């Protein structure tokens, strides 16, 4: 497993994508000054199969564990992937996102930002199968396996605006 720097970011449901995008563009300027290149801020709705596939690659996915997912009719395929009806779990696809992508000197990309997930997993007939437990707001969780202080400075910007709800840095001295 190794050492990691983990973070969880949340913004309220009332936050407008345009405002989140403006915030991320400001953070992007700091990332560029810190040496990340290229960088990109994007707002996307994940409303088609190729866009949903892209969303799956953006960040750590949100897993739903709910006994109601065991031995049930299939959820809407565009909502989930990695369905395990025996364990009662699946990964859910975000509906939209505002993301900052930074690239380091080794050409490794790292994403930061905000994703909005559905509040419920539903089946083909519209029946609620499970609650996603991420709420109606914007949510993002990920980790980096690097002691690079530039990542911490990026997350510090999120923290300054009250967006960081959880952070664990295995590289920090105890």
Secondary structure, 3 states (H helix, E strand, C coil): CCCCEEEEEEECCCCCHHHHHHHHHHHHHHHHHCCCCCEEEEEEECCCHHHHHHHHHHCCCEEEECHHHCCCCCECCCCEEEEECCCCEEEECEEEEEEEEEECCCCCEEEEEEEEECCEEEECCCCEEEECCCCCCEEEEEEECCCCHHHHHHHHHHHHCCCEEEEEECCCCC
